Amino acid sequence: MTGVLAVAGNVAHIRTSHPRKPSRAFVGGAAWHIAQGAARAGMAAAPIAVIGADLTAELSRQAADHLVLDHVRTEAGPSARFDLHYDADDQVHRVESHVGAAAALTVHVLSLAPRFRRWHVSCRRPLDPDTVLGALLHTPGVQVSVDFFASSAENLIPLTVAWLPATSGVFVNAAEHAILVGVISPDRLPLLVVTDGPRRAVCYRHGAVTATVTPPATTAADPTGAGDTLIGDFLAGCHAGHTDADALLRAVSAASEHIAAPRPDPGERG
């Protein structure tokens, strides 16, 4: 499908706990936040995910304009749930995973590989990113960008490193970046975007800095999904023809707005 960003990853129940903030429960997951971020920035985006029937109605209620839900597959059983435990610095220090229906995610993504020209793959379990990237990057005419998650990056970045020079972009935070540069030189990557919470975000092309943006001071209601929102917005900006500087500025702004906003309650449109 030309012009649609397919986002392979999780759509799930998210529960967060934080020493200084109230516990929260909401719909999230990388595929959800990235696709929503792209859609809100004006790019048609399709989360490629597997859920249980318990999330079907809620996704429709919260979907942004330009979000395509046709390829979110519903399976028997509960949707995935991820319990995220934050420390006082807003860093995730523990994740409890309940995979549920998302166990079928890799098979579902592979079945749709030829359908889309533009993919983003969130390299997080239960997805098998090595298998998925191998299939997508061997499909003629397909562009693929990727991101990782700190709790599994130590395993998944080395696992997928052979594919990264062939991707159209790699998105990491500062902790993941430290792992990345230990296994591959940044000048081998066509695009690399590194975020660092409230500190500056940096965009590189083959190792050369093309843009830097320092986020505005923001009181975070909940940091969950900020990096994913930035990815979706940045990809939409690139698709629209913005320079790296403009795309990164817009993406950082969108991420800052995301963390400052309360999560939608069930039944509230996001």
N, C-alpha and C positions, 0 to 999 in steps of 0.2 A: 504494500500500500504506500504510494508515493505521498510524501508530506506528513505522514503520521509517525511520531516517535513511539516506538514500542519499548516499554520499560519492563524488563524481566526482573522479578524479585517478589518480595513478600507483601501481601496485604493482610493485616492481622489486627487482633485485639492487642493494644499496648497498655501496660500498667506501669506507672513510674512511681518511684519513691525517692525522696530527697530530704536530707537532714534539715533543710531550712524552708521547704515549701510543702504545700499539701500534696498528698498522693492524688494521682489522676488516672483515669481510664478513658481511652478514646480509640478511634480507628486510626491506624498508622501503618508502619512498614515502609521500606524503601520504595517499592514500586508505587505505593499510594502517594507518598510525599513528593517524589520526583515527578510523577505524571501530573499531579495537581499543580506543582510549581510551573511546569511547562505550559499547562493548559491556561493557568491564570495569566501567563505572559503572552498568550495568544496563539500558541502552537498546539495543534491537535495531538493528543497524547493518549496512548492506550496502555494501561497497566496489564502486563501479562502475568497472571497470578492464579492461584487455586485457593478457593475459600470453601467453607461450609455454608449451609443455608442460613446460619445465624447472622451473616453479614450482608446478605444480598440486598435487603431493603435499605439498610443504612448507607451502603455505597451510593445507591441512587439518590438518596436524600442529600448527601453531602457533595456530590460530584460538581466540580466547577464546569462552566461552559468550556467547550472544546475537549472535554474528557470523554474518551470512548471506552465504554465498559463491555463491549461485545466479546472481548477475549479474556475476561475474568471467568474462569471455569468454576462451577459449583460441584463439589463432590460430597459424598456421604461423610458424616462425622463433623466435629467442630472445626472452626477456623483456627489457624495458628494463633498462639498467644505468646508474647514476649514481655517478661517482667524486667524492667530496666531499673537498676539501683545506682543512683548518682551519689558522688561525694560532694563535699562542700564547695568544690571548684567547678561544679557542673560537668564533671567527667564521669562517664559510665564506668563503674568498677566491677559490676557483676551483672550478668544476664542469665535469666532463667528462661529456657526455651521449651515450648510445648508445640510441636510441629503440626499435629492434627492433619487436616486435609492437604496442607501444603507439601506433604511427602511426595505428591505427584507432580511437583513443580517442574522438575527437569524434563520429564517426558512431555509435559504440556508445552514448554518453551520450544523444545526440539520439533514438535509437530507444526509449529508456526514459523519456523526459521525462514522458509522461502516467501512468506507473505508480506514481509516488511523490508524496506530498503535502509531504514535508519533504526538502530537498536541502541539502547543503553542497558547494560547488564550490571546489576548490583550483586557483587560477588560475596554473598552471604549464604550460609546454610539455611534451609536444606538444599538449595540449588547446588548442583555440581558445576562450578564455573569453568573448570578445565574442559569438560565435555561440551558445554554450551558454547564457549568461545571457539573451540576447534570447529564446531559445526557452522557457526555464523561466519567466521572469518574465511572459511572455505566456500562460502556462497558468493558467487560473482555479484559485484555491484553493491554489496552490503557494507555500510559503515557501522562501527561498533565503538562505543565509549564505555568505560567501566568505573566503578567505585568499589571501595572496601569498607569494612567496619572494624574498629580497633580491636574488639575482642577476638576476632578470627583472622585478622590481617597477617599475623605472624606465620600462620600456616598457608593462607590462601594467596598472598602475594608471591612467595616463592613457587607455589604450585602453578600459577598462571603466568609467570614472568616471561616465558618464551613467546606468549601471544601479545604482550603489551606493545612492542614496537609497531605492530600491525593495526593497533586500535587508532581511532580518531581522537581519543582523549582519555586521560586518566585523572581521576579526582580523589584526593586523599586529604586527611587532616595532618597535623604536625607529627603526631605519633606514628601514623601510617607512613608518612613521608620518610621518617627515619629508617623504617624497615625497607621501604622501596629502594632508597639510594644504596642500601647495603647489598642489593642483588642486581641492580641495573643502573647504568649511567643515565641521568636525566636527558642528556643530549640525544639519546636514542628514541625519545618519546616525542611524537609530533605535537602533542599538547599535554601539559601538566598543570593542574590547578591545585594549589595547596592552601587550605584554610587553617586557622588557628584560633578558633573561638572569637574573643573580642579583639584579638590582634590582627594584623594586616593579612589579607589574602593576596596571593601572588599567582600570576599566570605566566607560564613559560611556553615557548615554542622551541623545540630542540635544544633545551637548556638555557635559552636566552630569555630574560625577563621582558614581557610585552605589556604587563599591566600590574599595578598594585593598588589595593583599596583597603583603607582602615575602616572597619565598621563604626557606625555612630554609637555613642553611649546609649545602652538600652537596658532597662530592667527586665530580666527574663522571667516571664510567667512560667515557661517550660522550654528548655532547650531542645527537646526531642524533635527531630525532623528539620532542624535549621540547615544542616549541611545538605540534606536531600533537596530541600526547597531551593537552595542556591544552585545545585546541579541542574535541576529542571529549568530554572529561569535562565541560567547561563546558556544551556543548550538551545533554548528558544531564541535567545538573543543572537547566537551564532547563526541559527537557521534564518533569522530575519535580516542578516547581513550586517549586524553591528560589529564594530571593532572590538578587539579583546577588552580594551579599556572601558568602552560603553557597556558591553555585556557583563563584565565583572562588577561594575558600579551598580547596575540594575539588579544583579543577582545578590550582591551583598545587602542591598536595601531590602529586597524581598525577604531574605533570611532574617534580617533584623526585625522586620514587621511580623514575621511568623512567630518568633520566640516571644514577642511582646503581647501577642494576641491570645486570649483564652481558647482552649480547644472546644469545638462544637459539642454540646451535649447531644445524646441520642435524639434524633428527630429534628435537630437544627441543621439547616443547610450551611455547609462550610464555604 
